[in-house]
Amino acid sequence: MRQSALMLLLLVAVSDTADAAWLLWKHSFVTRRVEGAPRGLSPEGNVDKWELLNAVDLRRECLAALKVEQKKAYDGLVSTHPGEPVSQSVVADGVSATVSAGAEKRTGSAGKTAQLYYEFTFWCLPTGVDPRSTRPAAQR
């Protein structure tokens, strides 16, 4: 039922962009590793989701929006995790851009170290290309 509602919501979102030639997608991947446990196996779980952010007519408009979103993500990570290295990169002639950061925090009364890893990737893709369906079948 939940999956059907999500598909319907996505269908409505995509139908609003039917006239657009380029779509700006954001992939958010956040994982947490508590000292002594493998990355990604925490009670809180991981965030691994795709969001459709914008629909525009021209590729250059999509790339301009991509740069704005990448800067917002970069600024957000820098302000949230001061002193931690934040990296960013542009790949494939500006079609994709990534912002990532890792941070260590002391957690709980035991004082264990938690490592957080954030990665936000932005993609300008032609209408009709859905990045969620391009993963290998084993990952779906």
N, C-alpha and C positions, 0 to 999 in steps of 0.2 A: 504494500500500500504506500509506504513512504517513498519507495523508488518511483512509483507511478506518479505521485504528486510532484516529485523533483523533475521528472521528465516533462510533465505538463507545464511546469513553471519555466523550464528551459525552452520549450517549444514556443511559449508566449514571448519570451525574451528574444529569441532568434527571429520570430516572425516580425517583430518591430524593426529588425535590422535588415529585412529582406532587400531593401533598395540599396543598401550600402555595399561597397565593393571590398572594404577592408575591415577586419575586426581586431580589436586590441584585447588580448587575453592576458590574464595574470595567473601564474601558477605559484601557490604558496606551499612551501614545505618547511615545517617546523618540527624538530625532534628534540627530545630531552634524554640525557643519559645520566642516571644517578650513579655515583661512585660504586663500582663493583658490579654493575649491571650493563649488559650490552646496549649500545645506542638504539633508541627506538623502542625499547621494551620497558617502558615506565607505566605505572598505573594511569597516568594522565593520557597516555597514547600520543600519537602523532597527528599533525595537521598535514594533509596532503590533498589540496583541492584546487580546482580551476574555476576562475570567475571571468565572465565576459564583462569587460569594463567600458568599451566604447565601440561605436560603429561609424565609419566615415567613408566618404566617396573615394578619396585619393590616398595612395600609399604614403605620400609625404605628410599628409595630415595624421595618419596613423603613427608614423615615426615621430612626429612632433609630440603627440600625446604619450607615446611610449617614453620619451625622454622626460616628460613632466612626471609621469608615474614613477619612473626609476629614481628620479631626484627625491620625490616624496618618500619613497621607501628607504633610500640612503639616509636622508635627514632624520627619519624616524628611528632607524637603528642607531645612528650616531648619538642622538639625544637620549635614547633609552639605555644604551650601553656605553657611557662615556669611558674612554680609555681602552676600549676593546677595538681590535682592528676590524674595519668594515671594508670589504672589497666590492668592486663592481667591474663589469665587463660588458662589452658590446660584441655580439657575434653575428656572423653571416650578413655582413653589409647592413647592419642596423636592424635586421629583422627581429633579433632577439637581444635582450639585455638582462643581466643578472645582478642582483645585489645580495651579498651573503655576509653573515657575521656569526661568530661563535662567542659565547660568554660563559664564564664560570661563576656560580653563586653558591654560597653556603646555605644549606637547607636544614630545617628542623632542629630539634634539641641535640641530636647526635652530631651536628656540624658536618654532615657529609657534603661533598662537593657535587653539584649538579652542573652538567655541561649542557648548554642550550645551543642549538644550531638553527639559524634562520636562513632560508634561501627563497628569494622572490625573483621569479623569472617572468619577463614580459615578452609577448610575442605579437607581432603584426602578421596576420594571416589572411589570405583571401577568403571571402565569404564562401561557405561550403566546406572549408577545412576545419574540422573539429579536433583539437589536440587531444581531447580525452579519448578519442577512438583510435589513435595512432599507436597506442601502447601495445606490446605483445599480449596475446590472449591470456598468458599466465598471470599478468599483472592486473587484469580487469576485475 
